[in-house]
Amino acid sequence: MARKSRKNTITAQPTSPAATVWKAALYIRLSVEFNSNKGDSLETQKDIMEAHLALHPDIEIAGVYTDNGVSGQTFQRPSFQRMLEDIESGKITCVVTKDLSRLGRSTIDTCYYIERYFPQHHVRYIAVNDQFDSEDSENNGSHIILPLKNMINEAYAADIARKVRAQQRQAMQEGQFVGARPPYGYKKDPDNCHKLLVNEDTAPVVRQIFQWASEGVALNKIVKLLNETGALTPGVYSASHAQTANQYLIGGGKWQSRSVTKILKDEVYTGDMVQGKSKSISRKQYPTPPEEWIRVPHTHEAIISREMFEKVQAIQAQTAADSMRLPLRTYSSNILRGKIYCGCCGRHLNRHRDNRSNEYCFVCIANSRLGTGNCAISPRIQENTLFQTILSTIQQEAKAVLSNRLMLKQDNSRLSKQKADTAREISRLQAEVDKNRKFMSTLYENFVSGLLTGTEYTEMKAGYEQKISQGVSSIQSLTAQMKELECQVGQYITLAGQLEKVSQDTELTAQLVDQLIERVTVFSSTEIKVDFRFHTGFERVMEVLADE
């Protein structure tokens, strides 16, 4: 899920810290290009900030947040985002960095945090080496200096990035491997990270994949065989050797046709280095044309021969050509995409078309794709049968909602009675609160006149304050419940209006699925469960309808 931007979010203004002690976050960032620069090392940055704070008894360290190997041109950094969450929860009231560039190298975003976000949350910001402290009156002219320094930092980052790209391209042309992780089947030379060595843990799997493909074994069959033999996928192997912790790269632990295809098309296994297959534009990767790839032959030991590689490419090309010669028939769209699951193994059901009857069906392919035993049921159901069942279920739900709407309209007395009872209770509680406030206002007079001792005054004042707090809390809760009920009743009646025409529909449409259905689970051709999107969020309405 993408992270929500904080720039356009209006937050409640917290009050400034009442105490003189600031709860500081030491923020440390190290870019890839600085990993060899001792002056910017993680330890050095921390030492500089701690030495500075030792001179400020009004600041205590509440946490250390470190992003290692992350560019300053993006603020989507794990520890930085965690620090923002702690700021918004009140755990952090001061942010300290070694200098402005450690906070960020994007002029607009860095200025936003320093000049808007931190002041809005009453957070003090200190950049030690730049001698900037937002609580220092001498920083009043910073609105001129800060943008200038940030522009310099951003320009420096852009210059470094250009130099790194040029250096990488030169290394590619020299046949050096510049990737973060070695290709599956290889490992990096311990003495030279730019050289590939055959990895005998995974190379046999690569050889077997090419052997099967050269014998004409279908891609789906190769995937199934790999899963049945228990061969580690590239993602799982990388994770087990601490080469990646990214869950997207690790995957689900099962071989897929995409990962096998990637291996079969990679010339690296012939001993040739082929790099530069993509380029970064505005921090996004885009594929480059094959004629622009950088090829350097015989840079490392081959896992398979060039002859076998070419044979596999020829077989795949022939398979693709045979497929292209088949009569072209347009597929209809899958209106249940992403919403239909197997009731046994929980995986998505695949939609297939029978080439003879041209009819569609949904089937679990866990056993045929991942290996026998992955699904005990492997349900299969014709699309027409499934759609009729779903439509019938929707119509039944529509009748129930329409019936409830009729009850809400015909027997509005229950709603009116509940509103009246709630209003009376709120009035009673308000009168109680007003009475206690009046009693409490006289306590001080009685204390001054000597009718109450200091102890009696303190105890009675605390008692009245507790009663007032409880009364106000109860009033707020009842008011919120009443507003929620009124809102839910309105939404429920609107939903009933939308469902009123469903009882007349004879066809399941993509619009119906998108608006009403959350999930469809198929256990068999006769057992289907439909989860609707409107089954939650109407708790108050259901309470009223159930109240006899």
MOBELMO-V228311 format. One line per field, one symbol per residue. ss: DSSP state (a for helix, b for strand, c for the rest). psi: psi as a letter, one per 30 degrees, with the letter a starting at -180 (. if undefined). burial: # if it has 24 or more other C-alpha atoms within 12 Angstrom, else .. A space follows every 50 residues. Layout:
ss = ???
psi = ???
burial = ???
This chain:
ss = cccccccccccccccccccccbbbbbbbbbcaaacccaaacaaaaaaaaa aaacccccbbbbbbbbbbcccccccccaaaaaaaaaaacccccbbbbcca aaacccaaaaaaaaaaaaaacccbbbbccccbbcccaaaccaaaaaaaaa aaaaaaaaaaaaaaaaaaaaaaaccccccccccccbbbbccbbbbbbbcc ccaaaaaaaaaaaaccccaaaaaaaaaaaccccaaaaaaaccccccaaaa ccccccaaaaaaaaccaaaaccbbbccbbbbccbbbbccaaacbbbcccc cccccaaaaaaaaaaaaaaaaaaaaccccccccccccccbbbcccccbcb bbbccccccbbbbccaaaaacccccccccbbbaaaaaaaaaaaaaaaaaa aaaaaaaaaacaaaaaaaaaaaaaaaaaaaaaaaaaaaaaaaaaaaaacc cccaaaaaaaaaaaaaaaaaaaaaaaaaaaaaaaaaaaaaaaaaaaaaac caaacccccaaaaaaabbbbbbcccccbbbbbccccccaaaaaaaacc
psi = kkkkkfegkjlkjlllkelfkkjkkjkkkjlefgfgjefgleeeeeeeee eefffifgkkjflkkkjkhkkffkgikeeeeeeeeeeffgfkgkkklele ffelgjeeeeeeeefeeeeeghkkkkjefghkjffkffgfgffeeeeeee eeeeeeeeeeeeeeeeeeeeeefggkkgleklkkfllkkffjfgkkkkjf efeeeeeeeeeeefggkleeeeeeeeeefgkkleeeeeefghfkgjeeee aggkkleeeeeeeffjffffgkkjahfllkjhgkkkklkeffljkjlhfl kkelleeeeeeeeeeeeeeeeeeffkkjkkklljfgkgfklkfdfglkkk klkjfefglllkkkgeefefkkffkfeikkkkeeeeeeeeeeeeeeeeee eeeeeeeeeeifeeeeeeeeeeeeeeeeeeeeeeeeeeeeffeeeeeefg fkleeeeeeeeeeeeeeeeeeeeeeeeeeeeeeeeeeeeeeeeeeeeefe feffkgkkleeeeeefkekkkjeaffjkkkklfgflgheeeeeeefj.
burial = .....................##########.#......###..##.### .##.....##########.######.#.##.###.###.########### ############################.#.####..........##.## #.##..#...#......##.###.#####.########.....######. .##.##########...##########...########...........# ..#####.##..##############.................###..## ####...##..##.##.................#.#..######.##### #........############...#..######.###.###.###.###. ##.##.##......#..#...#...#..##..#..##..#..#....... ......#..##..##.##..##..#..##..#..##.##..##.##.### .##....#...##..##.#######..###.#.#...#.##..##...
